[in-house]
Amino acid sequence: MDGLFIRSIEEHLPLEMIYVGQNQEITQRTLIIKEINDEYIRAYCLLRKQIRTFKRENILSIMPEKHSKRKYLH
């Protein structure tokens, strides 16, 4: 998973993530990773249009965005 995060940081590659939030609600987000550590990732969320912090343990699935070859400047 770290390799995918690093690629997102270096190439501004959008990733699709399925995530369990604090309220136990499952959401799907498209992100561009900005920073990673052992417990959290910080990423620009294309849904919310802002930098968000996500717990790594709550990530159910993450993969490169399927439908786009575009790169973002965020």
PyMOL Python script that loads the backbone (N, CA, C, O; Angstrom):
from pymol import cmd

cmd.read_pdbstr("""\
ATOM      1  N   MET A   1       0.829  -1.192   0.000  1.00  0.00           N
ATOM      2  CA  MET A   1       0.000   0.000   0.000  1.00  0.00           C
ATOM      3  C   MET A   1       0.875   1.258   0.000  1.00  0.00           C
ATOM      4  O   MET A   1       0.524   2.249  -0.641  1.00  0.00           O
ATOM      5  N   ASP A   2       2.009   1.231   0.711  1.00  0.00           N
ATOM      6  CA  ASP A   2       2.873   2.413   0.761  1.00  0.00           C
ATOM      7  C   ASP A   2       3.369   2.807  -0.627  1.00  0.00           C
ATOM      8  O   ASP A   2       3.489   3.995  -0.927  1.00  0.00           O
ATOM      9  N   GLY A   3       3.658   1.821  -1.474  1.00  0.00           N
ATOM     10  CA  GLY A   3       4.119   2.110  -2.825  1.00  0.00           C
ATOM     11  C   GLY A   3       3.083   2.903  -3.611  1.00  0.00           C
ATOM     12  O   GLY A   3       3.429   3.825  -4.350  1.00  0.00           O
ATOM     13  N   LEU A   4       1.837   2.550  -3.453  1.00  0.00           N
ATOM     14  CA  LEU A   4       0.750   3.269  -4.122  1.00  0.00           C
ATOM     15  C   LEU A   4       0.617   4.691  -3.568  1.00  0.00           C
ATOM     16  O   LEU A   4       0.379   5.632  -4.324  1.00  0.00           O
ATOM     17  N   PHE A   5       0.770   4.845  -2.259  1.00  0.00           N
ATOM     18  CA  PHE A   5       0.716   6.172  -1.645  1.00  0.00           C
ATOM     19  C   PHE A   5       1.852   7.058  -2.171  1.00  0.00           C
ATOM     20  O   PHE A   5       1.635   8.221  -2.513  1.00  0.00           O
ATOM     21  N   ILE A   6       3.046   6.506  -2.230  1.00  0.00           N
ATOM     22  CA  ILE A   6       4.201   7.263  -2.708  1.00  0.00           C
ATOM     23  C   ILE A   6       4.011   7.665  -4.167  1.00  0.00           C
ATOM     24  O   ILE A   6       4.337   8.787  -4.554  1.00  0.00           O
ATOM     25  N   ARG A   7       3.489   6.755  -4.968  1.00  0.00           N
ATOM     26  CA  ARG A   7       3.217   7.074  -6.375  1.00  0.00           C
ATOM     27  C   ARG A   7       2.204   8.207  -6.498  1.00  0.00           C
ATOM     28  O   ARG A   7       2.360   9.089  -7.342  1.00  0.00           O
ATOM     29  N   SER A   8       1.163   8.187  -5.660  1.00  0.00           N
ATOM     30  CA  SER A   8       0.170   9.252  -5.667  1.00  0.00           C
ATOM     31  C   SER A   8       0.810  10.593  -5.309  1.00  0.00           C
ATOM     32  O   SER A   8       0.490  11.617  -5.912  1.00  0.00           O
ATOM     33  N   ILE A   9       1.712  10.583  -4.328  1.00  0.00           N
ATOM     34  CA  ILE A   9       2.406  11.811  -3.931  1.00  0.00           C
ATOM     35  C   ILE A   9       3.275  12.325  -5.079  1.00  0.00           C
ATOM     36  O   ILE A   9       3.201  13.501  -5.436  1.00  0.00           O
ATOM     37  N   GLU A  10       4.087  11.457  -5.649  1.00  0.00           N
ATOM     38  CA  GLU A  10       5.059  11.872  -6.668  1.00  0.00           C
ATOM     39  C   GLU A  10       4.410  12.268  -7.991  1.00  0.00           C
ATOM     40  O   GLU A  10       4.855  13.212  -8.644  1.00  0.00           O
ATOM     41  N   GLU A  11       3.353  11.545  -8.391  1.00  0.00           N
ATOM     42  CA  GLU A  11       2.754  11.755  -9.713  1.00  0.00           C
ATOM     43  C   GLU A  11       1.413  12.487  -9.662  1.00  0.00           C
ATOM     44  O   GLU A  11       0.774  12.682 -10.696  1.00  0.00           O
ATOM     45  N   HIS A  12       0.983  12.893  -8.466  1.00  0.00           N
ATOM     46  CA  HIS A  12      -0.344  13.499  -8.280  1.00  0.00           C
ATOM     47  C   HIS A  12      -1.421  12.573  -8.852  1.00  0.00           C
ATOM     48  O   HIS A  12      -2.374  13.014  -9.493  1.00  0.00           O
ATOM     49  N   LEU A  13      -1.235  11.283  -8.599  1.00  0.00           N
ATOM     50  CA  LEU A  13      -2.129  10.246  -9.110  1.00  0.00           C
ATOM     51  C   LEU A  13      -3.350  10.122  -8.204  1.00  0.00           C
ATOM     52  O   LEU A  13      -3.199   9.870  -7.009  1.00  0.00           O
ATOM     53  N   PRO A  14      -4.554  10.293  -8.745  1.00  0.00           N
ATOM     54  CA  PRO A  14      -5.752  10.118  -7.915  1.00  0.00           C
ATOM     55  C   PRO A  14      -5.985   8.646  -7.582  1.00  0.00           C
ATOM     56  O   PRO A  14      -5.816   7.771  -8.432  1.00  0.00           O
ATOM     57  N   LEU A  15      -6.374   8.389  -6.342  1.00  0.00           N
ATOM     58  CA  LEU A  15      -6.679   7.041  -5.868  1.00  0.00           C
ATOM     59  C   LEU A  15      -8.136   6.974  -5.438  1.00  0.00           C
ATOM     60  O   LEU A  15      -8.675   7.936  -4.889  1.00  0.00           O
ATOM     61  N   GLU A  16      -8.764   5.844  -5.687  1.00  0.00           N
ATOM     62  CA  GLU A  16     -10.126   5.602  -5.197  1.00  0.00           C
ATOM     63  C   GLU A  16     -10.014   4.784  -3.920  1.00  0.00           C
ATOM     64  O   GLU A  16      -9.351   3.747  -3.888  1.00  0.00           O
ATOM     65  N   MET A  17     -10.670   5.261  -2.870  1.00  0.00           N
ATOM     66  CA  MET A  17     -10.576   4.615  -1.573  1.00  0.00           C
ATOM     67  C   MET A  17     -11.966   4.320  -1.025  1.00  0.00           C
ATOM     68  O   MET A  17     -12.877   5.139  -1.143  1.00  0.00           O
ATOM     69  N   ILE A  18     -12.119   3.151  -0.428  1.00  0.00           N
ATOM     70  CA  ILE A  18     -13.315   2.823   0.349  1.00  0.00           C
ATOM     71  C   ILE A  18     -12.863   2.827   1.804  1.00  0.00           C
ATOM     72  O   ILE A  18     -11.878   2.184   2.168  1.00  0.00           O
ATOM     73  N   TYR A  19     -13.605   3.567   2.628  1.00  0.00           N
ATOM     74  CA  TYR A  19     -13.144   3.921   3.969  1.00  0.00           C
ATOM     75  C   TYR A  19     -14.293   3.838   4.965  1.00  0.00           C
ATOM     76  O   TYR A  19     -15.440   4.142   4.638  1.00  0.00           O
ATOM     77  N   VAL A  20     -13.965   3.422   6.192  1.00  0.00           N
ATOM     78  CA  VAL A  20     -14.940   3.437   7.285  1.00  0.00           C
ATOM     79  C   VAL A  20     -14.660   4.660   8.142  1.00  0.00           C
ATOM     80  O   VAL A  20     -13.581   4.780   8.722  1.00  0.00           O
ATOM     81  N   GLY A  21     -15.629   5.574   8.227  1.00  0.00           N
ATOM     82  CA  GLY A  21     -15.473   6.799   9.004  1.00  0.00           C
ATOM     83  C   GLY A  21     -15.692   6.572  10.489  1.00  0.00           C
ATOM     84  O   GLY A  21     -16.013   5.462  10.915  1.00  0.00           O
ATOM     85  N   GLN A  22     -15.520   7.617  11.267  1.00  0.00           N
ATOM     86  CA  GLN A  22     -15.685   7.540  12.724  1.00  0.00           C
ATOM     87  C   GLN A  22     -17.087   7.079  13.119  1.00  0.00           C
ATOM     88  O   GLN A  22     -17.264   6.417  14.141  1.00  0.00           O
ATOM     89  N   ASN A  23     -18.075   7.428  12.309  1.00  0.00           N
ATOM     90  CA  ASN A  23     -19.457   7.042  12.612  1.00  0.00           C
ATOM     91  C   ASN A  23     -19.804   5.654  12.072  1.00  0.00           C
ATOM     92  O   ASN A  23     -20.973   5.269  12.039  1.00  0.00           O
ATOM     93  N   GLN A  24     -18.781   4.905  11.648  1.00  0.00           N
ATOM     94  CA  GLN A  24     -18.918   3.559  11.092  1.00  0.00           C
ATOM     95  C   GLN A  24     -19.616   3.538   9.732  1.00  0.00           C
ATOM     96  O   GLN A  24     -20.038   2.478   9.267  1.00  0.00           O
ATOM     97  N   GLU A  25     -19.737   4.687   9.102  1.00  0.00           N
ATOM     98  CA  GLU A  25     -20.324   4.771   7.768  1.00  0.00           C
ATOM     99  C   GLU A  25     -19.234   4.503   6.731  1.00  0.00           C
ATOM    100  O   GLU A  25     -18.124   5.024   6.837  1.00  0.00           O
ATOM    101  N   ILE A  26     -19.560   3.691   5.736  1.00  0.00           N
ATOM    102  CA  ILE A  26     -18.626   3.376   4.668  1.00  0.00           C
ATOM    103  C   ILE A  26     -18.795   4.414   3.562  1.00  0.00           C
ATOM    104  O   ILE A  26     -19.905   4.670   3.095  1.00  0.00           O
ATOM    105  N   THR A  27     -17.662   5.009   3.151  1.00  0.00           N
ATOM    106  CA  THR A  27     -17.700   6.013   2.094  1.00  0.00           C
ATOM    107  C   THR A  27     -16.675   5.672   1.019  1.00  0.00           C
ATOM    108  O   THR A  27     -15.703   4.958   1.269  1.00  0.00           O
ATOM    109  N   GLN A  28     -16.909   6.192  -0.175  1.00  0.00           N
ATOM    110  CA  GLN A  28     -15.940   6.068  -1.254  1.00  0.00           C
ATOM    111  C   GLN A  28     -15.436   7.467  -1.578  1.00  0.00           C
ATOM    112  O   GLN A  28     -16.226   8.392  -1.767  1.00  0.00           O
ATOM    113  N   ARG A  29     -14.129   7.614  -1.640  1.00  0.00           N
ATOM    114  CA  ARG A  29     -13.513   8.912  -1.893  1.00  0.00           C
ATOM    115  C   ARG A  29     -12.484   8.778  -3.003  1.00  0.00           C
ATOM    116  O   ARG A  29     -11.916   7.707  -3.213  1.00  0.00           O
ATOM    117  N   THR A  30     -12.253   9.866  -3.705  1.00  0.00           N
ATOM    118  CA  THR A  30     -11.134   9.953  -4.642  1.00  0.00           C
ATOM    119  C   THR A  30     -10.158  10.956  -4.044  1.00  0.00           C
ATOM    120  O   THR A  30     -10.528  12.084  -3.718  1.00  0.00           O
ATOM    121  N   LEU A  31      -8.898  10.525  -3.904  1.00  0.00           N
ATOM    122  CA  LEU A  31      -7.900  11.276  -3.159  1.00  0.00           C
ATOM    123  C   LEU A  31      -6.615  11.448  -3.937  1.00  0.00           C
ATOM    124  O   LEU A  31      -6.306  10.679  -4.848  1.00  0.00           O
ATOM    125  N   ILE A  32      -5.874  12.470  -3.558  1.00  0.00           N
ATOM    126  CA  ILE A  32      -4.480  12.597  -3.959  1.00  0.00           C
ATOM    127  C   ILE A  32      -3.682  12.704  -2.667  1.00  0.00           C
ATOM    128  O   ILE A  32      -3.837  13.660  -1.907  1.00  0.00           O
ATOM    129  N   ILE A  33      -2.835  11.723  -2.429  1.00  0.00           N
ATOM    130  CA  ILE A  33      -2.096  11.639  -1.178  1.00  0.00           C
ATOM    131  C   ILE A  33      -1.075  12.778  -1.089  1.00  0.00           C
ATOM    132  O   ILE A  33      -0.392  13.099  -2.061  1.00  0.00           O
ATOM    133  N   LYS A  34      -0.993  13.370   0.086  1.00  0.00           N
ATOM    134  CA  LYS A  34      -0.040  14.453   0.345  1.00  0.00           C
ATOM    135  C   LYS A  34       1.051  14.041   1.320  1.00  0.00           C
ATOM    136  O   LYS A  34       2.197  14.475   1.205  1.00  0.00           O
ATOM    137  N   GLU A  35       0.681  13.186   2.293  1.00  0.00           N
ATOM    138  CA  GLU A  35       1.612  12.842   3.364  1.00  0.00           C
ATOM    139  C   GLU A  35       1.178  11.508   3.954  1.00  0.00           C
ATOM    140  O   GLU A  35      -0.015  11.223   4.057  1.00  0.00           O
ATOM    141  N   ILE A  36       2.160  10.691   4.342  1.00  0.00           N
ATOM    142  CA  ILE A  36       1.843   9.412   4.975  1.00  0.00           C
ATOM    143  C   ILE A  36       2.708   9.234   6.221  1.00  0.00           C
ATOM    144  O   ILE A  36       3.831   9.733   6.292  1.00  0.00           O
ATOM    145  N   ASN A  37       2.160   8.514   7.199  1.00  0.00           N
ATOM    146  CA  ASN A  37       2.946   8.049   8.329  1.00  0.00           C
ATOM    147  C   ASN A  37       2.392   6.687   8.733  1.00  0.00           C
ATOM    148  O   ASN A  37       1.559   6.126   8.022  1.00  0.00           O
ATOM    149  N   ASP A  38       2.837   6.156   9.851  1.00  0.00           N
ATOM    150  CA  ASP A  38       2.434   4.797  10.235  1.00  0.00           C
ATOM    151  C   ASP A  38       0.952   4.664  10.553  1.00  0.00           C
ATOM    152  O   ASP A  38       0.390   3.582  10.390  1.00  0.00           O
ATOM    153  N   GLU A  39       0.302   5.739  11.004  1.00  0.00           N
ATOM    154  CA  GLU A  39      -1.089   5.649  11.437  1.00  0.00           C
ATOM    155  C   GLU A  39      -2.083   6.374  10.544  1.00  0.00           C
ATOM    156  O   GLU A  39      -3.248   5.983  10.477  1.00  0.00           O
ATOM    157  N   TYR A  40      -1.646   7.417   9.860  1.00  0.00           N
ATOM    158  CA  TYR A  40      -2.571   8.274   9.102  1.00  0.00           C
ATOM    159  C   TYR A  40      -2.054   8.570   7.704  1.00  0.00           C
ATOM    160  O   TYR A  40      -0.860   8.454   7.427  1.00  0.00           O
ATOM    161  N   ILE A  41      -2.984   8.956   6.823  1.00  0.00           N
ATOM    162  CA  ILE A  41      -2.601   9.584   5.569  1.00  0.00           C
ATOM    163  C   ILE A  41      -3.311  10.940   5.522  1.00  0.00           C
ATOM    164  O   ILE A  41      -4.435  11.085   6.002  1.00  0.00           O
ATOM    165  N   ARG A  42      -2.637  11.918   4.940  1.00  0.00           N
ATOM    166  CA  ARG A  42      -3.264  13.218   4.663  1.00  0.00           C
ATOM    167  C   ARG A  42      -3.364  13.302   3.164  1.00  0.00           C
ATOM    168  O   ARG A  42      -2.403  13.033   2.444  1.00  0.00           O
ATOM    169  N   ALA A  43      -4.544  13.681   2.700  1.00  0.00           N
ATOM    170  CA  ALA A  43      -4.781  13.675   1.259  1.00  0.00           C
ATOM    171  C   ALA A  43      -5.765  14.768   0.881  1.00  0.00           C
ATOM    172  O   ALA A  43      -6.597  15.187   1.686  1.00  0.00           O
ATOM    173  N   TYR A  44      -5.653  15.221  -0.360  1.00  0.00           N
ATOM    174  CA  TYR A  44      -6.650  16.139  -0.899  1.00  0.00           C
ATOM    175  C   TYR A  44      -7.820  15.284  -1.362  1.00  0.00           C
ATOM    176  O   TYR A  44      -7.663  14.418  -2.223  1.00  0.00           O
ATOM    177  N   CYS A  45      -8.982  15.528  -0.792  1.00  0.00           N
ATOM    178  CA  CYS A  45     -10.204  14.782  -1.119  1.00  0.00           C
ATOM    179  C   CYS A  45     -10.941  15.534  -2.233  1.00  0.00           C
ATOM    180  O   CYS A  45     -11.333  16.688  -2.058  1.00  0.00           O
ATOM    181  N   LEU A  46     -11.122  14.877  -3.368  1.00  0.00           N
ATOM    182  CA  LEU A  46     -11.797  15.508  -4.498  1.00  0.00           C
ATOM    183  C   LEU A  46     -13.297  15.647  -4.254  1.00  0.00           C
ATOM    184  O   LEU A  46     -13.939  16.475  -4.900  1.00  0.00           O
ATOM    185  N   LEU A  47     -13.874  14.866  -3.347  1.00  0.00           N
ATOM    186  CA  LEU A  47     -15.284  15.003  -2.993  1.00  0.00           C
ATOM    187  C   LEU A  47     -15.505  16.249  -2.132  1.00  0.00           C
ATOM    188  O   LEU A  47     -16.383  17.060  -2.423  1.00  0.00           O
ATOM    189  N   ARG A  48     -14.717  16.397  -1.086  1.00  0.00           N
ATOM    190  CA  ARG A  48     -14.869  17.520  -0.152  1.00  0.00           C
ATOM    191  C   ARG A  48     -14.108  18.778  -0.595  1.00  0.00           C
ATOM    192  O   ARG A  48     -14.351  19.880  -0.101  1.00  0.00           O
ATOM    193  N   LYS A  49     -13.185  18.580  -1.538  1.00  0.00           N
ATOM    194  CA  LYS A  49     -12.359  19.681  -2.061  1.00  0.00           C
ATOM    195  C   LYS A  49     -11.539  20.351  -0.961  1.00  0.00           C
ATOM    196  O   LYS A  49     -11.454  21.576  -0.871  1.00  0.00           O
ATOM    197  N   GLN A  50     -10.938  19.498  -0.126  1.00  0.00           N
ATOM    198  CA  GLN A  50     -10.060  19.996   0.929  1.00  0.00           C
ATOM    199  C   GLN A  50      -9.148  18.882   1.415  1.00  0.00           C
ATOM    200  O   GLN A  50      -9.395  17.704   1.157  1.00  0.00           O
ATOM    201  N   ILE A  51      -8.095  19.265   2.119  1.00  0.00           N
ATOM    202  CA  ILE A  51      -7.183  18.286   2.712  1.00  0.00           C
ATOM    203  C   ILE A  51      -7.893  17.608   3.874  1.00  0.00           C
ATOM    204  O   ILE A  51      -8.494  18.268   4.723  1.00  0.00           O
ATOM    205  N   ARG A  52      -7.817  16.290   3.901  1.00  0.00           N
ATOM    206  CA  ARG A  52      -8.452  15.499   4.965  1.00  0.00           C
ATOM    207  C   ARG A  52      -7.429  14.510   5.521  1.00  0.00           C
ATOM    208  O   ARG A  52      -6.457  14.162   4.850  1.00  0.00           O
ATOM    209  N   THR A  53      -7.660  14.068   6.741  1.00  0.00           N
ATOM    210  CA  THR A  53      -6.804  13.077   7.388  1.00  0.00           C
ATOM    211  C   THR A  53      -7.604  11.793   7.566  1.00  0.00           C
ATOM    212  O   THR A  53      -8.748  11.822   8.022  1.00  0.00           O
ATOM    213  N   PHE A  54      -6.989  10.658   7.200  1.00  0.00           N
ATOM    214  CA  PHE A  54      -7.655   9.357   7.266  1.00  0.00           C
ATOM    215  C   PHE A  54      -6.786   8.377   8.048  1.00  0.00           C
ATOM    216  O   PHE A  54      -5.572   8.323   7.853  1.00  0.00           O
ATOM    217  N   LYS A  55      -7.415   7.599   8.939  1.00  0.00           N
ATOM    218  CA  LYS A  55      -6.706   6.545   9.657  1.00  0.00           C
ATOM    219  C   LYS A  55      -6.450   5.389   8.699  1.00  0.00           C
ATOM    220  O   LYS A  55      -7.360   4.917   8.019  1.00  0.00           O
ATOM    221  N   ARG A  56      -5.207   4.943   8.655  1.00  0.00           N
ATOM    222  CA  ARG A  56      -4.855   3.850   7.747  1.00  0.00           C
ATOM    223  C   ARG A  56      -5.624   2.570   8.089  1.00  0.00           C
ATOM    224  O   ARG A  56      -5.985   1.810   7.191  1.00  0.00           O
ATOM    225  N   GLU A  57      -5.873   2.330   9.369  1.00  0.00           N
ATOM    226  CA  GLU A  57      -6.561   1.103   9.767  1.00  0.00           C
ATOM    227  C   GLU A  57      -8.022   1.068   9.295  1.00  0.00           C
ATOM    228  O   GLU A  57      -8.641   0.004   9.278  1.00  0.00           O
ATOM    229  N   ASN A  58      -8.572   2.224   8.913  1.00  0.00           N
ATOM    230  CA  ASN A  58      -9.962   2.291   8.452  1.00  0.00           C
ATOM    231  C   ASN A  58     -10.107   2.212   6.936  1.00  0.00           C
ATOM    232  O   ASN A  58     -11.219   2.281   6.413  1.00  0.00           O
ATOM    233  N   ILE A  59      -8.988   2.068   6.228  1.00  0.00           N
ATOM    234  CA  ILE A  59      -9.039   1.933   4.776  1.00  0.00           C
ATOM    235  C   ILE A  59      -9.375   0.486   4.433  1.00  0.00           C
ATOM    236  O   ILE A  59      -8.632  -0.434   4.775  1.00  0.00           O
ATOM    237  N   LEU A  60     -10.504   0.298   3.753  1.00  0.00           N
ATOM    238  CA  LEU A  60     -10.923  -1.048   3.362  1.00  0.00           C
ATOM    239  C   LEU A  60     -10.339  -1.452   2.019  1.00  0.00           C
ATOM    240  O   LEU A  60     -10.009  -2.617   1.799  1.00  0.00           O
ATOM    241  N   SER A  61     -10.212  -0.473   1.118  1.00  0.00           N
ATOM    242  CA  SER A  61      -9.710  -0.732  -0.224  1.00  0.00           C
ATOM    243  C   SER A  61      -9.155   0.564  -0.795  1.00  0.00           C
ATOM    244  O   SER A  61      -9.686   1.645  -0.541  1.00  0.00           O
ATOM    245  N   ILE A  62      -8.082   0.445  -1.567  1.00  0.00           N
ATOM    246  CA  ILE A  62      -7.550   1.622  -2.251  1.00  0.00           C
ATOM    247  C   ILE A  62      -6.868   1.168  -3.536  1.00  0.00           C
ATOM    248  O   ILE A  62      -6.143   0.173  -3.551  1.00  0.00           O
ATOM    249  N   MET A  63      -7.113   1.913  -4.616  1.00  0.00           N
ATOM    250  CA  MET A  63      -6.542   1.571  -5.922  1.00  0.00           C
ATOM    251  C   MET A  63      -6.478   2.822  -6.788  1.00  0.00           C
ATOM    252  O   MET A  63      -7.154   3.808  -6.493  1.00  0.00           O
ATOM    253  N   PRO A  64      -5.676   2.798  -7.853  1.00  0.00           N
ATOM    254  CA  PRO A  64      -5.656   3.950  -8.761  1.00  0.00           C
ATOM    255  C   PRO A  64      -7.047   4.203  -9.339  1.00  0.00           C
ATOM    256  O   PRO A  64      -7.803   3.263  -9.583  1.00  0.00           O
ATOM    257  N   GLU A  65      -7.377   5.463  -9.555  1.00  0.00           N
ATOM    258  CA  GLU A  65      -8.669   5.827 -10.138  1.00  0.00           C
ATOM    259  C   GLU A  65      -8.804   5.136 -11.492  1.00  0.00           C
ATOM    260  O   GLU A  65      -7.892   5.201 -12.317  1.00  0.00           O
ATOM    261  N   LYS A  66      -9.930   4.480 -11.722  1.00  0.00           N
ATOM    262  CA  LYS A  66     -10.134   3.677 -12.933  1.00  0.00           C
ATOM    263  C   LYS A  66     -10.323   4.499 -14.198  1.00  0.00           C
ATOM    264  O   LYS A  66      -9.754   4.177 -15.241  1.00  0.00           O
ATOM    265  N   HIS A  67     -11.102   5.536 -14.114  1.00  0.00           N
ATOM    266  CA  HIS A  67     -11.606   6.200 -15.307  1.00  0.00           C
ATOM    267  C   HIS A  67     -10.770   7.358 -15.790  1.00  0.00           C
ATOM    268  O   HIS A  67     -11.145   8.023 -16.755  1.00  0.00           O
ATOM    269  N   SER A  68      -9.662   7.617 -15.157  1.00  0.00           N
ATOM    270  CA  SER A  68      -8.961   8.842 -15.491  1.00  0.00           C
ATOM    271  C   SER A  68      -7.475   8.620 -15.627  1.00  0.00           C
ATOM    272  O   SER A  68      -6.866   7.909 -14.827  1.00  0.00           O
ATOM    273  N   LYS A  69      -6.900   9.221 -16.629  1.00  0.00           N
ATOM    274  CA  LYS A  69      -5.453   9.256 -16.756  1.00  0.00           C
ATOM    275  C   LYS A  69      -4.948  10.665 -16.491  1.00  0.00           C
ATOM    276  O   LYS A  69      -3.764  10.951 -16.667  1.00  0.00           O
ATOM    277  N   ARG A  70      -5.849  11.543 -16.066  1.00  0.00           N
ATOM    278  CA  ARG A  70      -5.471  12.926 -15.801  1.00  0.00           C
ATOM    279  C   ARG A  70      -4.688  13.018 -14.505  1.00  0.00           C
ATOM    280  O   ARG A  70      -4.811  12.172 -13.619  1.00  0.00           O
ATOM    281  N   LYS A  71      -3.897  14.046 -14.417  1.00  0.00           N
ATOM    282  CA  LYS A  71      -3.144  14.327 -13.198  1.00  0.00           C
ATOM    283  C   LYS A  71      -3.631  15.641 -12.642  1.00  0.00           C
ATOM    284  O   LYS A  71      -4.010  16.547 -13.384  1.00  0.00           O
ATOM    285  N   TYR A  72      -3.616  15.734 -11.337  1.00  0.00           N
ATOM    286  CA  TYR A  72      -4.103  16.925 -10.655  1.00  0.00           C
ATOM    287  C   TYR A  72      -2.923  17.706 -10.100  1.00  0.00           C
ATOM    288  O   TYR A  72      -1.844  17.154  -9.882  1.00  0.00           O
ATOM    289  N   LEU A  73      -3.138  18.971  -9.878  1.00  0.00           N
ATOM    290  CA  LEU A  73      -2.074  19.833  -9.343  1.00  0.00           C
ATOM    291  C   LEU A  73      -2.118  19.939  -7.834  1.00  0.00           C
ATOM    292  O   LEU A  73      -1.224  20.552  -7.251  1.00  0.00           O
ATOM    293  N   HIS A  74      -3.114  19.371  -7.173  1.00  0.00           N
ATOM    294  CA  HIS A  74      -3.273  19.519  -5.723  1.00  0.00           C
ATOM    295  C   HIS A  74      -2.181  18.840  -4.998  1.00  0.00           C
ATOM    296  O   HIS A  74      -2.151  18.859  -3.767  1.00  0.00           O
TER     297      HIS A  74
END
""", "prot")
cmd.dss("prot")
cmd.show_as("cartoon", "prot")
cmd.util.cbc("prot")
cmd.orient("prot")
